[in-house]
Amino acid sequence: MEHHCSFPQGGLFNHLRNLVIKVEEQGAYTLHFHALGWCWELPSASENLLKNNIQSDIKNAEICKWMDQVKSVNAPTTAYFNNCCPNCENVKLIAKDRVKSQFKSSGKHDGEPYTCYCPNCDKKFGSLELNYLYIDKYARLKGIQKSEYEKDYVDKRSCSFHKLDLESPLDVIIYSLALINLQYHYWHHAKSCFKKTRRTPTGEICRFFFPKIQQFMETHFDELENVINQPRNIGNTIFL
């Protein structure tokens, strides 16, 4: 949509007839919205809608392509180092498999679980820890002081991030900080994670299925978890 009107060519599910949006605030004070839309020429019966659209391989491919155009789950500073250990030169990190306990509520005092490790120095890293190390290393390589990018981040957070230039090393850091601070799922989860849903009827595990699996080759629809998964760098399991 643009200016509350459908694009002339329509969207993934044809032209939009009407739209209701409710904006809510998350625990980290970031905004998100829930939307209910009515589209022209969509089947009225839910089983036909699923069969012809959501469960269609062609439609899934269209949705995945659109997701790659508007969303990423990796900070640009992590992509810069190509899944290598921040302490060792050109040594690839190895992903740690998810365990059931990570999907359940845990206290902050337990510490962030590690999501990957280096086979050379044996250092273990959690998602947040690894991304902060990448930012610090990237800043040193580009000759940017920590005080400089921390001040610039605070200044830009009060307005908007959409004017960032990813050709600028400083803006690459600001973009990465925004993702880390505003668009990640608490590794220790929140109360709202454990609502009973169709996918999680007992309410004992995270209904968003965080942490996520690391390193897919391409964006795809996961029929088991009924979600779209995008490629993730090693170590990254909690970014939205």
VEXDREN-2710 file (C-alpha; in Angstrom, 1 decimal):
% VEXDREN-2710
k/r/px/py/pz
1/MET/0.0/0.0/0.0
2/GLU/1.0/3.6/-0.5
3/HIS/-0.9/6.6/1.1
4/HIS/-3.5/4.0/2.3
5/CYS/-4.3/2.9/-1.3
6/SER/-3.5/-0.3/-3.1
7/PHE/-0.8/-0.4/-5.7
8/PRO/-2.3/-0.4/-9.2
9/GLN/-0.9/-3.8/-9.9
10/GLY/-2.2/-5.3/-6.7
11/GLY/-0.2/-7.2/-4.1
12/LEU/0.5/-10.8/-3.1
13/PHE/-3.2/-11.5/-2.5
14/ASN/-4.7/-9.2/-5.2
15/HIS/-6.1/-5.7/-4.6
16/LEU/-6.9/-4.7/-1.0
17/ARG/-10.5/-3.7/-0.3
18/ASN/-10.2/-2.6/3.3
19/LEU/-7.7/-2.6/6.1
20/VAL/-7.8/-2.4/9.9
21/ILE/-4.6/-1.9/11.8
22/LYS/-3.9/-1.8/15.5
23/VAL/-0.5/-0.5/16.7
24/GLU/0.9/-2.0/19.9
25/GLU/4.0/-1.5/22.0
26/GLN/6.3/-4.4/22.9
27/GLY/8.2/-5.0/26.1
28/ALA/11.3/-3.3/24.7
29/TYR/9.1/-0.2/23.8
30/THR/9.3/-1.0/20.1
31/LEU/6.2/-0.7/18.0
32/HIS/4.5/-3.4/16.0
33/PHE/1.1/-3.7/14.5
34/HIS/-1.6/-6.3/13.8
35/ALA/-3.5/-6.0/10.6
36/LEU/-6.7/-7.4/9.2
37/GLY/-7.3/-7.0/5.5
38/TRP/-10.0/-7.8/3.0
39/CYS/-9.0/-8.5/-0.6
40/TRP/-10.9/-8.7/-3.9
41/GLU/-11.5/-12.2/-5.4
42/LEU/-10.2/-14.2/-2.5
43/PRO/-12.1/-17.4/-1.5
44/SER/-14.5/-16.8/1.4
45/ALA/-14.0/-20.3/2.8
46/SER/-10.9/-20.6/4.9
47/GLU/-10.0/-24.1/3.5
48/ASN/-10.1/-22.8/-0.1
49/LEU/-8.0/-19.8/0.9
50/LEU/-5.3/-22.0/2.4
51/LYS/-5.3/-24.4/-0.6
52/ASN/-5.2/-21.7/-3.3
53/ASN/-3.0/-19.2/-1.7
54/ILE/-1.1/-19.9/1.6
55/GLN/-0.4/-23.6/0.9
56/SER/0.4/-23.0/-2.8
57/ASP/4.0/-23.5/-3.7
58/ILE/3.8/-20.7/-6.3
59/LYS/2.3/-18.3/-3.8
60/ASN/4.9/-19.3/-1.1
61/ALA/7.7/-18.5/-3.6
62/GLU/6.1/-15.1/-4.2
63/ILE/5.9/-14.4/-0.5
64/CYS/9.5/-15.5/0.1
65/LYS/10.7/-13.3/-2.7
66/TRP/8.8/-10.3/-1.3
67/MET/10.2/-11.0/2.2
68/ASP/13.8/-10.9/0.9
69/GLN/13.1/-7.4/-0.6
70/VAL/11.8/-5.8/2.6
71/LYS/13.3/-7.7/5.5
72/SER/16.6/-9.1/6.8
73/VAL/17.4/-11.0/10.0
74/ASN/21.1/-10.3/9.9
75/ALA/23.0/-7.2/10.9
76/PRO/25.3/-5.9/8.1
77/THR/28.3/-6.0/10.5
78/THR/27.9/-9.8/10.9
79/ALA/27.7/-10.3/7.1
80/TYR/30.9/-8.3/6.7
81/PHE/32.9/-11.0/8.7
82/ASN/31.3/-13.9/6.9
83/ASN/30.6/-16.2/9.9
84/CYS/34.2/-16.0/11.1
85/CYS/35.3/-15.9/14.7
86/PRO/35.9/-12.3/15.9
87/ASN/39.0/-13.4/17.7
88/CYS/40.6/-15.5/15.1
89/GLU/41.4/-14.7/11.4
90/ASN/39.4/-16.5/8.8
91/VAL/38.2/-19.3/11.1
92/LYS/34.6/-20.2/10.5
93/LEU/32.3/-20.5/13.5
94/ILE/30.3/-23.7/14.1
95/ALA/26.6/-23.5/15.0
96/LYS/25.3/-25.2/18.1
97/ASP/22.1/-27.2/17.8
98/ARG/19.0/-25.9/19.6
99/VAL/17.9/-27.7/22.7
100/LYS/14.3/-27.9/24.1
101/SER/15.2/-25.9/27.3
102/GLN/15.9/-22.8/25.1
103/PHE/12.3/-22.6/24.1
104/LYS/11.2/-22.4/27.7
105/SER/11.2/-19.5/30.2
106/SER/14.5/-18.9/31.9
107/GLY/15.9/-16.2/34.2
108/LYS/18.4/-13.5/33.1
109/HIS/20.7/-14.7/35.9
110/ASP/21.3/-17.9/34.0
111/GLY/23.2/-16.0/31.3
112/GLU/22.7/-16.0/27.6
113/PRO/23.1/-19.5/26.1
114/TYR/25.8/-19.9/23.5
115/THR/24.7/-20.4/19.9
116/CYS/28.1/-21.1/18.3
117/TYR/31.7/-21.7/19.0
118/CYS/35.1/-21.4/17.4
119/PRO/37.0/-24.6/16.7
120/ASN/40.3/-22.8/16.9
121/CYS/40.2/-20.9/20.2
122/ASP/37.3/-22.9/21.6
123/LYS/35.5/-19.6/22.5
124/LYS/31.7/-19.9/22.8
125/PHE/29.4/-17.0/21.8
126/GLY/25.8/-16.1/22.4
127/SER/23.8/-14.1/19.7
128/LEU/24.0/-10.7/21.4
129/GLU/27.5/-11.1/22.6
130/LEU/28.7/-12.1/19.1
131/ASN/27.0/-9.2/17.4
132/TYR/28.5/-6.6/19.8
133/LEU/31.9/-8.1/19.2
134/TYR/31.4/-7.8/15.4
135/ILE/30.4/-4.1/15.8
136/ASP/33.4/-3.3/17.9
137/LYS/35.8/-5.1/15.5
138/TYR/34.2/-3.4/12.4
139/ALA/34.5/0.0/14.1
140/ARG/38.2/-0.5/14.8
141/LEU/38.8/-1.6/11.2
142/LYS/37.1/1.5/9.9
143/GLY/38.7/3.9/12.4
144/ILE/35.5/4.8/14.2
145/GLN/35.6/5.5/17.9
146/LYS/33.0/3.8/20.2
147/SER/32.0/7.2/21.7
148/GLU/31.3/8.5/18.1
149/TYR/29.0/5.7/17.0
150/GLU/27.2/5.5/20.4
151/LYS/26.4/9.2/20.3
152/ASP/25.3/9.0/16.6
153/TYR/23.0/6.1/17.4
154/VAL/21.2/8.0/20.2
155/ASP/20.8/11.0/17.9
156/LYS/19.3/9.0/15.1
157/ARG/17.1/6.8/17.3
158/SER/15.2/9.9/18.4
159/CYS/14.2/10.6/14.7
160/SER/14.2/7.9/12.0
161/PHE/16.6/5.2/10.7
162/HIS/15.2/5.2/7.1
163/LYS/17.8/7.7/5.9
164/LEU/20.7/5.5/6.7
165/ASP/23.3/5.0/4.0
166/LEU/24.7/1.5/4.1
167/GLU/27.7/2.7/2.0
168/SER/28.8/4.7/5.1
169/PRO/30.7/2.6/7.7
170/LEU/29.2/4.7/10.5
171/ASP/25.6/4.1/9.3
172/VAL/26.4/0.4/8.9
173/ILE/27.2/0.4/12.7
174/ILE/24.0/2.4/13.5
175/TYR/21.9/0.0/11.5
176/SER/23.4/-2.9/13.3
177/LEU/22.9/-1.3/16.7
178/ALA/19.2/-0.6/15.8
179/LEU/18.7/-4.3/14.9
180/ILE/20.4/-5.5/18.1
181/ASN/18.6/-3.1/20.4
182/LEU/15.1/-2.9/18.8
183/GLN/14.5/-6.1/16.8
184/TYR/15.5/-9.1/18.7
185/HIS/13.6/-11.7/20.7
186/TYR/14.7/-11.9/24.4
187/TRP/16.7/-15.1/24.7
188/HIS/15.2/-15.6/28.2
189/HIS/11.7/-14.9/26.6
190/ALA/8.8/-12.8/28.0
191/LYS/5.5/-13.7/29.6
192/SER/3.7/-13.1/26.3
193/CYS/5.7/-15.9/24.6
194/PHE/3.8/-18.6/26.5
195/LYS/0.2/-17.9/25.5
196/LYS/-1.7/-21.0/24.4
197/THR/-2.1/-21.1/20.6
198/ARG/-3.0/-23.5/17.9
199/ARG/0.7/-24.2/17.3
200/THR/1.6/-24.3/21.1
201/PRO/-1.6/-25.7/22.8
202/THR/0.2/-26.3/26.2
203/GLY/1.7/-22.8/26.4
204/GLU/5.0/-24.4/27.7
205/ILE/7.3/-23.3/24.8
206/CYS/7.7/-20.1/23.0
207/ARG/4.8/-19.6/20.5
208/PHE/7.2/-17.7/18.2
209/PHE/9.6/-20.7/18.1
210/PHE/12.6/-18.8/19.2
211/PRO/15.5/-19.5/19.1
212/LYS/15.6/-20.0/15.3
213/ILE/17.6/-22.5/13.3
214/GLN/20.9/-21.0/11.9
215/GLN/22.1/-20.9/8.4
216/PHE/19.5/-21.7/5.8
217/MET/20.6/-21.5/2.1
218/GLU/17.5/-19.5/1.1
219/THR/14.3/-18.1/2.3
220/HIS/11.6/-20.8/2.5
221/PHE/8.3/-21.7/4.1
222/ASP/8.6/-24.1/7.0
223/GLU/5.6/-26.4/7.0
224/LEU/6.4/-27.9/10.4
225/GLU/6.5/-24.6/12.3
226/ASN/4.2/-22.8/9.8
227/VAL/6.5/-19.9/9.4
228/ILE/8.8/-18.3/6.8
229/ASN/12.5/-18.7/7.6
230/GLN/15.2/-16.5/6.2
231/PRO/18.9/-17.2/5.9
232/ARG/20.7/-16.5/9.2
233/ASN/24.3/-16.0/9.9
234/ILE/25.9/-18.5/12.4
235/GLY/25.3/-17.5/15.9
236/ASN/22.2/-15.5/15.1
237/THR/19.1/-17.2/16.6
238/ILE/17.1/-14.4/18.1
239/PHE/16.7/-11.5/15.6
240/LEU/13.3/-10.9/14.3
END
